[in-house]
Amino acid sequence: MSSIFDEILNKQNGAVFYRADLHIHTPFWHHFKKPTGINTNDAEWKKQYALEFVNKAIEKKLAIIGITEHNDVTWADLIINAAKGKPIKVFPGFEITTMSGSDGIHLLCLFNDDIGSEKLDGLISQFGLLPGNRFFPDNTPKAAEKDANSIIEEVKKNNGICIAAHMSSSNGLLAKTEGQIRINIFTNQELLAGEIPAEKNKLGKFESEAVLNKLDLYKRKFPIACLNSSDAKSLDEIGSKYTYIKMSSLTIEGLREAFLDWESRIRLSNEIPVQAPRYSKIIAAKWEGGFLNGIDIRFNDNLNCVIGGKGTGKSTIIETIRYAFDVKSTVDKIEEQNDDVLKNVFKSGSKISLLLETHEPSPRRYLLERTYPESPVVKDIESGEKTELRPKDIMGLEVYSQKEIYEISKDRAFQLKLLDRFIGNQTDGDKENIKQIKISLSKTKDDIKALLKLIQSDEEEIALLPSIEEKIKAYKTIGINDKLNEKRLYSKEEYILKQSSDKLNALKRIAGQFKNSIDLKIEISDDDKLPNYQLLKELESLLNSLQGAVDTNIANIAEAYDKTIASYNALNEKWNELNHKQNERYGETLRELQKTIKDVDPNELIKLEQRVGALRDKKKNCDKNKEKLVIVGKKRNDLLADLQDKRGQVFRKSNEIINAINDKLAGTLQIILKYQEDKSEFVRYIRQLKSGAREEQITKITSSVGFNILEFTNTVKSGPDALSKKYDIQPATAQSICKSLINDAMMEMELLEIPTVAFIELNLGTKENPIYRNIDNLSVGQKCTALLMLILLENPYPLVIDQPEDDLDNAFIVNDIVNRLRNEKERRQFIVVTHNANLPVLGDAELIVPLEASQNQANIKDGVVGSIDDNEMKEIVKNTLEGGNAAFEIRKQKYGI
């Protein structure tokens, strides 16, 4: 990959996990398996073998090795020299048998690689093992003349560190010592680590309880770190067992810090997940122009803390990252503050470039650039070409400016939005089902309205039928009925011909729509290189054949229609001729009738009879519509029941997720979901109906046990008496509500959703004696703490936050926020600006970036970045941050230093 970040990616990015094997023997050991045929008299063989030794370790993916030969250091410098310029760190040392216990126990003693073999050899002599007198005649090592605690103390004085070798096996601390001797050594706070053969859960009962700090007599101020090592006695055994150790400074001090804070920095091989957590990251950043000109940072995947005094550009780092992602604050006050930073500090023409790595659907890198005041640009990292993507298309970012959490702590809607983040897309399927049910309900609403309109219109006309039939009877009594029979029959024929014409026209319209809407053809191209090309070609043939059949049948229908309409027209023309002659006869009949029966219009009788026929047909159609209305009503009721069930399902799934979140927050925060708790929308709807229902009457309805919309609307449909009895409301109120809830109003109410309410509660007591208080009743600091606890929880996108401690109680920072950061930082990237030492120190930040400013220009102080396992970084943290010394003091107390 070639980009502006090539150089930055080679820079230090703080503490990362290294694979380490801290217990490796050398060819000095008489049982070490050296290659056959080697000429040990050749002066160069040791150098060559040391190189093979180092290469084998690298081949086994080791980044750190400890050289720990029994009572000997002759190979230490050889291996250190062989490792120079290679991606591996060598800690020289030795393995020594102490005088503690009946047979002595083994300690591994490791030192920085600049100590020199001469000083190491002198230490072995100082322990009573003089040169030439360190081994028995059979080459087994002799024990030192000092006990374990004395050796541990002396090693520390020489800036070394001791590890209890193979604690639970031969010559191990927990296997070969007993009584007070074992207790004194195991509880020595300078013995920071011990080897175990495999996982902790495979230890015996005593060993397991000892390392887990569960035994009163063996209780340590901090549990001992457990390591897996190979105890290799051949090249092939190197790295056969190993431990992951997180370090920034590959020094003994770095090891010491890792052993002290092993929960954060030590992982046995079985404790590293097979599938590492996948989340998106900001890999690196570079600023050009403005106050941050020339600064570049290679971020750590875990916890990054940007520190520095006032005016050193800490907030500018946050705001420019926010600006690059085009993420605006929902708080106007914060947005104005951010704009001021950009205008006055970042300034026009300044540029920020970010190297991003997304996690979905698989890891991929992009370059995000933004020059003030232009729009952000996303580039493909491989080609460098500009894409049409927006920052939010490739990666989410959760970002909070200084004081923003305080501002949003007043916004209940934001709290609910935070909770929705945890539920994510896990209820999307059910929500999509709800959406489709609502669409179907909307269709039933339209159908019901249309049917009701038709029925109402038809019934108004049908109501005229009895009076028309009575009038026809009157006509018949005067004796003109038989004389008009031919005309009556011709009128019926005319109606039949009209119906036939309408049906033919409907066929033509439907066939035309069908023809224009059917496209079954697909094309399978060989260019796509599909793996099942031949099978898909068969599918292409099937669909194309079906399209041909459809086209043929449509053409046949069109041809048959043309023939039929031609025959119909001919037939209609013949009938018109016959009807014309009939009309002439009818005219003669009318003239004769008018001579004998005056003031009577025989034509009216014909029209009345036609009207009766039409109304009787309308009545049949109306009855059918009433049947349809019953069917649609039943379908709607089934859909409403399904809607209620799906809403309940969403709640149950959401509640399961929230309960899992509560387990993670145990003892600090809890979230309680109450199903359909917020009745305000229902109350609002009842009020807008202007039913006149008083407040206490509405409250009686909403306060009833198990109240839900569907039960309420079904009760309304049963009438005022049922409504009054069910909810114990006044009959007049029930009557008024029932009168208001008809047709559209009823169907609209049936779709109302009574929202679930989330109650966030902070524990103000202890884990053993919790006192939970609702967030609405908390102080500002407590409210901000509760929100920050939720904000810190799992999310696959980076959290960038400016001085979160500003509105928090310091006790919450130490006891809750820090622990949450430690728990989450291996599953999410954090970039935190802070002036509180507790976050980087107790949170064990993997990367600390210290800023300073001079002459209107920000810089990284002394060019140093790293973690607190670096002594120089320790001093910077102590001298820069509020409570620096206090934070380190708490850390010392925590780990019993």
Solvent accessible surface area in square Angstrom, and as a share of the most:
residue,aa,sasa,rsa
1,M,101,0.45
2,S,99,0.64
3,S,32,0.21
4,I,79,0.40
5,F,0,0.00
6,D,56,0.29
7,E,128,0.57
8,I,5,0.03
9,L,35,0.18
10,N,131,0.67
11,K,85,0.36
12,Q,79,0.35
13,N,18,0.09
14,G,1,0.01
15,A,0,0.00
16,V,50,0.29
17,F,59,0.25
18,Y,51,0.20
19,R,52,0.19
20,A,1,0.01
21,D,0,0.00
22,L,4,0.02
23,H,0,0.00
24,I,0,0.00
25,H,0,0.00
26,T,1,0.01
27,P,9,0.05
28,F,82,0.34
29,W,20,0.07
30,H,63,0.28
31,H,122,0.54
32,F,7,0.03
33,K,144,0.61
34,K,69,0.29
35,P,60,0.38
36,T,140,0.81
37,G,85,0.82
38,I,57,0.29
39,N,89,0.45
40,T,74,0.43
41,N,140,0.72
42,D,65,0.34
43,A,91,0.70
44,E,99,0.44
45,W,28,0.10
46,K,79,0.34
47,K,123,0.52
48,Q,101,0.45
49,Y,4,0.02
50,A,1,0.00
51,L,63,0.31
52,E,68,0.31
53,F,0,0.00
54,V,0,0.00
55,N,64,0.33
56,K,39,0.16
57,A,0,0.00
58,I,52,0.27
59,E,117,0.52
60,K,58,0.25
61,K,148,0.63
62,L,6,0.03
63,A,23,0.18
64,I,0,0.00
65,I,0,0.00
66,G,0,0.00
67,I,3,0.02
68,T,0,0.00
69,E,2,0.01
70,H,12,0.06
71,N,1,0.01
72,D,10,0.05
73,V,7,0.04
74,T,76,0.44
75,W,7,0.02
76,A,1,0.01
77,D,56,0.29
78,L,38,0.19
79,I,0,0.00
80,I,23,0.12
81,N,83,0.43
82,A,16,0.13
83,A,8,0.06
84,K,142,0.60
85,G,92,0.89
86,K,70,0.30
87,P,105,0.66
88,I,18,0.09
89,K,38,0.16
90,V,5,0.03
91,F,0,0.00
92,P,1,0.01
93,G,1,0.01
94,F,0,0.00
95,E,2,0.01
96,I,0,0.00
97,T,13,0.08
98,T,0,0.00
99,M,111,0.49
100,S,8,0.05
101,G,24,0.23
102,S,110,0.71
103,D,86,0.44
104,G,3,0.03
105,I,0,0.00
106,H,21,0.10
107,L,0,0.00
108,L,1,0.00
109,C,0,0.00
110,L,0,0.00
111,F,1,0.00
112,N,30,0.15
113,D,51,0.26
114,D,123,0.64
115,I,31,0.16
116,G,31,0.29
117,S,30,0.20
118,E,154,0.69
119,K,105,0.44
120,L,1,0.00
121,D,44,0.23
122,G,37,0.36
123,L,5,0.03
124,I,0,0.00
125,S,26,0.17
126,Q,87,0.39
127,F,1,0.00
128,G,22,0.21
129,L,4,0.02
130,L,106,0.53
131,P,91,0.57
132,G,91,0.87
133,N,79,0.41
134,R,16,0.06
135,F,50,0.21
136,F,98,0.41
137,P,139,0.87
138,D,90,0.47
139,N,77,0.39
140,T,53,0.31
141,P,26,0.16
142,K,46,0.20
143,A,38,0.30
144,A,0,0.00
145,E,132,0.59
146,K,68,0.29
147,D,66,0.34
148,A,0,0.00
149,N,48,0.25
150,S,46,0.30
151,I,0,0.00
152,I,3,0.01
153,E,98,0.44
154,E,30,0.14
155,V,0,0.00
156,K,88,0.37
157,K,142,0.60
158,N,31,0.16
159,N,79,0.41
160,G,1,0.01
161,I,3,0.02
162,C,1,0.01
163,I,0,0.00
164,A,0,0.00
165,A,0,0.00
166,H,33,0.15
167,M,0,0.00
168,S,28,0.18
169,S,50,0.32
170,S,75,0.49
171,N,38,0.20
172,G,0,0.00
173,L,0,0.00
174,L,5,0.03
175,A,48,0.37
176,K,82,0.35
177,T,3,0.02
178,E,131,0.59
179,G,40,0.39
180,Q,115,0.51
181,I,84,0.43
182,R,40,0.15
183,I,23,0.12
184,N,69,0.35
185,I,4,0.02
186,F,0,0.00
187,T,34,0.19
188,N,31,0.16
189,Q,44,0.20
190,E,51,0.23
191,L,0,0.00
192,L,3,0.02
193,A,0,0.00
194,G,0,0.00
195,E,8,0.03
196,I,5,0.02
197,P,64,0.40
198,A,32,0.25
199,E,40,0.18
200,K,42,0.18
201,N,130,0.66
202,K,142,0.60
203,L,21,0.10
204,G,39,0.37
205,K,157,0.67
206,F,62,0.26
207,E,33,0.15
208,S,23,0.15
209,E,46,0.21
210,A,1,0.01
211,V,4,0.02
212,L,76,0.38
213,N,21,0.11
214,K,131,0.55
215,L,38,0.19
216,D,125,0.65
217,L,131,0.65
218,Y,17,0.06
219,K,101,0.43
220,R,7,0.03
221,K,150,0.63
222,F,4,0.02
223,P,42,0.27
224,I,1,0.01
225,A,0,0.00
226,C,3,0.02
227,L,1,0.01
228,N,8,0.04
229,S,13,0.08
230,S,18,0.12
231,D,39,0.20
232,A,0,0.00
233,K,58,0.25
234,S,10,0.06
235,L,27,0.13
236,D,103,0.53
237,E,68,0.31
238,I,0,0.00
239,G,6,0.06
240,S,69,0.45
241,K,89,0.38
242,Y,45,0.17
243,T,3,0.02
244,Y,37,0.14
245,I,0,0.00
246,K,2,0.01
247,M,0,0.00
248,S,11,0.07
249,S,18,0.11
250,L,50,0.25
251,T,46,0.27
252,I,0,0.00
253,E,35,0.16
254,G,0,0.00
255,L,0,0.00
256,R,32,0.12
257,E,10,0.04
258,A,0,0.00
259,F,0,0.00
260,L,8,0.04
261,D,1,0.01
262,W,45,0.16
263,E,105,0.47
264,S,6,0.04
265,R,0,0.00
266,I,7,0.04
267,R,42,0.15
268,L,2,0.01
269,S,46,0.29
270,N,82,0.42
271,E,73,0.33
272,I,57,0.29
273,P,72,0.46
274,V,163,0.94
275,Q,126,0.56
276,A,59,0.45
277,P,59,0.37
278,R,111,0.41
279,Y,15,0.06
280,S,0,0.00
281,K,31,0.13
282,I,0,0.00
283,I,14,0.07
284,A,0,0.00
285,A,0,0.00
286,K,51,0.22
287,W,0,0.00
288,E,69,0.31
289,G,27,0.25
290,G,29,0.27
291,F,33,0.14
292,L,1,0.00
293,N,73,0.38
294,G,54,0.52
295,I,8,0.04
296,D,24,0.13
297,I,5,0.03
298,R,73,0.26
299,F,3,0.01
300,N,2,0.01
301,D,56,0.29
302,N,17,0.09
303,L,0,0.00
304,N,0,0.00
305,C,0,0.00
306,V,0,0.00
307,I,0,0.00
308,G,4,0.04
309,G,36,0.35
310,K,205,0.87
311,G,56,0.53
312,T,11,0.07
313,G,7,0.07
314,K,14,0.06
315,S,34,0.22
316,T,7,0.04
317,I,0,0.00
318,I,0,0.00
319,E,5,0.02
320,T,0,0.00
321,I,0,0.00
322,R,11,0.04
323,Y,27,0.10
324,A,0,0.00
325,F,6,0.03
326,D,69,0.36
327,V,48,0.28
328,K,139,0.59
329,S,13,0.09
330,T,112,0.65
331,V,27,0.15
332,D,114,0.59
333,K,130,0.55
334,I,2,0.01
335,E,38,0.17
336,E,114,0.51
337,Q,65,0.29
338,N,8,0.04
339,D,53,0.28
340,D,77,0.40
341,V,30,0.17
342,L,12,0.06
343,K,122,0.52
344,N,100,0.51
345,V,43,0.25
346,F,1,0.00
347,K,111,0.47
348,S,88,0.57
349,G,52,0.50
350,S,3,0.02
351,K,57,0.24
352,I,0,0.00
353,S,0,0.00
354,L,0,0.00
355,L,0,0.00
356,L,0,0.00
357,E,30,0.14
358,T,7,0.04
359,H,16,0.07
360,E,110,0.50
361,P,127,0.80
362,S,61,0.39
363,P,89,0.56
364,R,129,0.47
365,R,73,0.27
366,Y,19,0.07
367,L,16,0.08
368,L,0,0.00
369,E,18,0.08
370,R,28,0.10
371,T,45,0.26
372,Y,31,0.12
373,P,87,0.54
374,E,109,0.49
375,S,78,0.50
376,P,27,0.17
377,V,38,0.22
378,V,1,0.01
379,K,52,0.22
380,D,25,0.13
381,I,12,0.06
382,E,134,0.60
383,S,69,0.44
384,G,40,0.38
385,E,113,0.51
386,K,136,0.58
387,T,33,0.19
388,E,168,0.75
389,L,69,0.35
390,R,135,0.49
391,P,6,0.04
392,K,141,0.60
393,D,66,0.34
394,I,22,0.11
395,M,4,0.02
396,G,24,0.24
397,L,23,0.11
398,E,24,0.11
399,V,7,0.04
400,Y,13,0.05
401,S,2,0.01
402,Q,57,0.26
403,K,89,0.38
404,E,7,0.03
405,I,14,0.07
406,Y,61,0.23
407,E,26,0.12
408,I,5,0.03
409,S,2,0.02
410,K,129,0.55
411,D,65,0.34
412,R,80,0.29
413,A,68,0.53
414,F,32,0.13
415,Q,4,0.02
416,L,69,0.34
417,K,131,0.56
418,L,7,0.03
419,L,6,0.03
420,D,85,0.44
421,R,61,0.22
422,F,16,0.07
423,I,18,0.09
424,G,42,0.40
425,N,112,0.57
426,Q,107,0.48
427,T,0,0.00
428,D,72,0.37
429,G,51,0.49
430,D,7,0.03
431,K,98,0.41
432,E,80,0.36
433,N,63,0.32
434,I,21,0.11
435,K,116,0.49
436,Q,85,0.38
437,I,13,0.07
438,K,75,0.32
439,I,95,0.48
440,S,39,0.25
441,L,0,0.00
442,S,52,0.34
443,K,117,0.50
444,T,2,0.01
445,K,46,0.19
446,D,81,0.42
447,D,43,0.22
448,I,18,0.09
449,K,84,0.36
450,A,51,0.40
451,L,18,0.09
452,L,60,0.30
453,K,152,0.64
454,L,88,0.44
455,I,12,0.06
456,Q,114,0.50
457,S,52,0.33
458,D,11,0.06
459,E,73,0.33
460,E,111,0.50
461,E,52,0.23
462,I,25,0.13
463,A,74,0.58
464,L,90,0.45
465,L,18,0.09
466,P,87,0.54
467,S,72,0.47
468,I,21,0.11
469,E,50,0.22
470,E,109,0.49
471,K,97,0.41
472,I,16,0.08
473,K,123,0.52
474,A,57,0.45
475,Y,23,0.09
476,K,92,0.39
477,T,113,0.65
478,I,76,0.38
479,G,49,0.47
480,I,1,0.00
481,N,37,0.19
482,D,122,0.63
483,K,122,0.52
484,L,0,0.00
485,N,68,0.35
486,E,71,0.32
487,K,39,0.16
488,R,33,0.12
489,L,89,0.44
490,Y,36,0.13
491,S,11,0.07
492,K,120,0.51
493,E,72,0.32
494,E,90,0.40
495,Y,101,0.39
496,I,103,0.52
497,L,23,0.11
498,K,118,0.50
499,Q,77,0.34
500,S,40,0.26
501,S,31,0.20
502,D,69,0.36
503,K,147,0.62
504,L,26,0.13
505,N,79,0.40
506,A,29,0.22
507,L,76,0.38
508,K,124,0.53
509,R,140,0.51
510,I,101,0.51
511,A,26,0.20
512,G,31,0.30
513,Q,115,0.51
514,F,95,0.40
515,K,126,0.53
516,N,130,0.67
517,S,81,0.52
518,I,50,0.25
519,D,117,0.61
520,L,53,0.26
521,K,123,0.52
522,I,56,0.29
523,E,163,0.73
524,I,30,0.15
525,S,48,0.31
526,D,84,0.43
527,D,121,0.63
528,D,91,0.47
529,K,159,0.68
530,L,63,0.32
531,P,126,0.79
532,N,84,0.43
533,Y,52,0.20
534,Q,129,0.57
535,L,116,0.58
536,L,57,0.29
537,K,66,0.28
538,E,107,0.48
539,L,75,0.37
540,E,23,0.10
541,S,68,0.44
542,L,122,0.61
543,L,48,0.24
544,N,51,0.26
545,S,75,0.49
546,L,90,0.45
547,Q,11,0.05
548,G,33,0.32
549,A,46,0.36
550,V,25,0.15
551,D,70,0.36
552,T,77,0.45
553,N,83,0.42
554,I,17,0.09
555,A,56,0.44
556,N,75,0.38
557,I,76,0.39
558,A,50,0.39
559,E,95,0.42
560,A,55,0.43
561,Y,26,0.10
562,D,85,0.44
563,K,131,0.56
564,T,66,0.39
565,I,43,0.22
566,A,60,0.46
567,S,71,0.46
568,Y,32,0.12
569,N,82,0.42
570,A,51,0.39
571,L,103,0.51
572,N,41,0.21
573,E,108,0.48
574,K,138,0.58
575,W,30,0.10
576,N,73,0.38
577,E,102,0.46
578,L,97,0.48
579,N,27,0.14
580,H,109,0.49
581,K,115,0.49
582,Q,1,0.00
583,N,61,0.31
584,E,98,0.44
585,R,107,0.39
586,Y,20,0.07
587,G,18,0.18
588,E,97,0.43
589,T,32,0.19
590,L,27,0.13
591,R,139,0.51
592,E,111,0.50
593,L,6,0.03
594,Q,98,0.44
595,K,158,0.67
596,T,108,0.63
597,I,44,0.22
598,K,153,0.65
599,D,154,0.80
600,V,39,0.23
601,D,76,0.40
602,P,3,0.02
603,N,56,0.29
604,E,52,0.23
605,L,0,0.00
606,I,6,0.03
607,K,129,0.55
608,L,24,0.12
609,E,29,0.13
610,Q,81,0.36
611,R,85,0.31
612,V,8,0.05
613,G,34,0.33
614,A,42,0.33
615,L,0,0.00
616,R,124,0.45
617,D,57,0.29
618,K,55,0.23
619,K,92,0.39
620,K,132,0.56
621,N,76,0.39
622,C,3,0.02
623,D,59,0.30
624,K,121,0.51
625,N,7,0.04
626,K,82,0.35
627,E,111,0.50
628,K,110,0.47
629,L,42,0.21
630,V,108,0.62
631,I,119,0.61
632,V,24,0.14
633,G,21,0.20
634,K,132,0.56
635,K,109,0.46
636,R,8,0.03
637,N,72,0.37
638,D,77,0.40
639,L,29,0.14
640,L,4,0.02
641,A,52,0.41
642,D,53,0.28
643,L,3,0.01
644,Q,67,0.30
645,D,73,0.38
646,K,37,0.16
647,R,18,0.07
648,G,7,0.07
649,Q,55,0.24
650,V,23,0.13
651,F,37,0.16
652,R,124,0.45
653,K,78,0.33
654,S,10,0.06
655,N,44,0.23
656,E,122,0.55
657,I,26,0.13
658,I,1,0.00
659,N,72,0.37
660,A,51,0.39
661,I,6,0.03
662,N,29,0.15
663,D,110,0.57
664,K,86,0.36
665,L,1,0.00
666,A,53,0.41
667,G,16,0.16
668,T,27,0.15
669,L,1,0.01
670,Q,47,0.21
671,I,3,0.02
672,I,64,0.32
673,L,25,0.12
674,K,91,0.38
675,Y,83,0.31
676,Q,22,0.10
677,E,73,0.33
678,D,53,0.27
679,K,46,0.19
680,S,69,0.45
681,E,60,0.27
682,F,1,0.01
683,V,23,0.13
684,R,110,0.40
685,Y,3,0.01
686,I,1,0.01
687,R,133,0.49
688,Q,91,0.40
689,L,35,0.17
690,K,179,0.76
691,S,11,0.07
692,G,69,0.66
693,A,18,0.14
694,R,123,0.45
695,E,97,0.43
696,E,84,0.38
697,Q,7,0.03
698,I,3,0.01
699,T,68,0.40
700,K,89,0.38
701,I,0,0.00
702,T,17,0.10
703,S,76,0.49
704,S,32,0.21
705,V,153,0.88
706,G,57,0.54
707,F,14,0.06
708,N,29,0.15
709,I,13,0.06
710,L,30,0.15
711,E,60,0.27
712,F,0,0.00
713,T,0,0.00
714,N,66,0.34
715,T,17,0.10
716,V,8,0.05
717,K,106,0.45
718,S,83,0.53
719,G,17,0.16
720,P,40,0.25
721,D,121,0.63
722,A,35,0.27
723,L,0,0.00
724,S,18,0.11
725,K,179,0.76
726,K,98,0.42
727,Y,6,0.02
728,D,101,0.52
729,I,7,0.04
730,Q,79,0.35
731,P,97,0.61
732,A,75,0.58
733,T,13,0.07
734,A,0,0.00
735,Q,102,0.46
736,S,33,0.21
737,I,0,0.00
738,C,18,0.11
739,K,154,0.65
740,S,29,0.19
741,L,4,0.02
742,I,107,0.54
743,N,89,0.45
744,D,59,0.31
745,A,21,0.16
746,M,15,0.07
747,M,11,0.05
748,E,84,0.38
749,M,0,0.00
750,E,8,0.03
751,L,47,0.23
752,L,25,0.13
753,E,83,0.37
754,I,3,0.02
755,P,55,0.35
756,T,50,0.29
757,V,22,0.13
758,A,5,0.04
759,F,51,0.21
760,I,2,0.01
761,E,29,0.13
762,L,1,0.01
763,N,9,0.04
764,L,52,0.26
765,G,29,0.28
766,T,74,0.43
767,K,138,0.58
768,E,139,0.62
769,N,110,0.57
770,P,65,0.41
771,I,102,0.52
772,Y,69,0.26
773,R,108,0.39
774,N,27,0.14
775,I,0,0.00
776,D,81,0.42
777,N,103,0.53
778,L,17,0.09
779,S,63,0.40
780,V,73,0.42
781,G,20,0.19
782,Q,44,0.19
783,K,35,0.15
784,C,1,0.01
785,T,0,0.00
786,A,0,0.00
787,L,0,0.00
788,L,1,0.00
789,M,2,0.01
790,L,0,0.00
791,I,0,0.00
792,L,4,0.02
793,L,0,0.00
794,E,68,0.30
795,N,19,0.10
796,P,53,0.34
797,Y,61,0.23
798,P,0,0.00
799,L,0,0.00
800,V,0,0.00
801,I,2,0.01
802,D,3,0.01
803,Q,18,0.08
804,P,15,0.09
805,E,11,0.05
806,D,44,0.23
807,D,30,0.15
808,L,21,0.11
809,D,73,0.38
810,N,79,0.40
811,A,56,0.43
812,F,31,0.13
813,I,3,0.01
814,V,32,0.18
815,N,89,0.46
816,D,21,0.11
817,I,1,0.01
818,V,3,0.02
819,N,69,0.35
820,R,16,0.06
821,L,4,0.02
822,R,34,0.12
823,N,76,0.39
824,E,0,0.00
825,K,2,0.01
826,E,50,0.23
827,R,101,0.37
828,R,0,0.00
829,Q,1,0.00
830,F,0,0.00
831,I,0,0.00
832,V,3,0.02
833,V,0,0.00
834,T,0,0.00
835,H,47,0.21
836,N,17,0.09
837,A,0,0.00
838,N,10,0.05
839,L,2,0.01
840,P,0,0.00
841,V,0,0.00
842,L,11,0.05
843,G,0,0.00
844,D,1,0.00
845,A,0,0.00
846,E,1,0.00
847,L,0,0.00
848,I,0,0.00
849,V,0,0.00
850,P,1,0.01
851,L,5,0.03
852,E,64,0.29
853,A,45,0.35
854,S,63,0.41
855,Q,177,0.79
856,N,135,0.69
857,Q,48,0.21
858,A,1,0.00
859,N,54,0.28
860,I,34,0.17
861,K,60,0.26
862,D,99,0.51
863,G,63,0.61
864,V,27,0.15
865,V,34,0.19
866,G,2,0.02
867,S,0,0.00
868,I,0,0.00
869,D,0,0.00
870,D,41,0.21
871,N,89,0.46
872,E,88,0.40
873,M,0,0.00
874,K,28,0.12
875,E,90,0.41
876,I,9,0.05
877,V,0,0.00
878,K,57,0.24
879,N,123,0.63
880,T,43,0.25
881,L,11,0.05
882,E,112,0.50
883,G,47,0.45
884,G,4,0.04
885,N,104,0.53
886,A,57,0.44
887,A,0,0.00
888,F,11,0.05
889,E,85,0.38
890,I,60,0.31
891,R,8,0.03
892,K,89,0.38
893,Q,127,0.56
894,K,89,0.38
895,Y,12,0.05
896,G,9,0.09
897,I,104,0.53
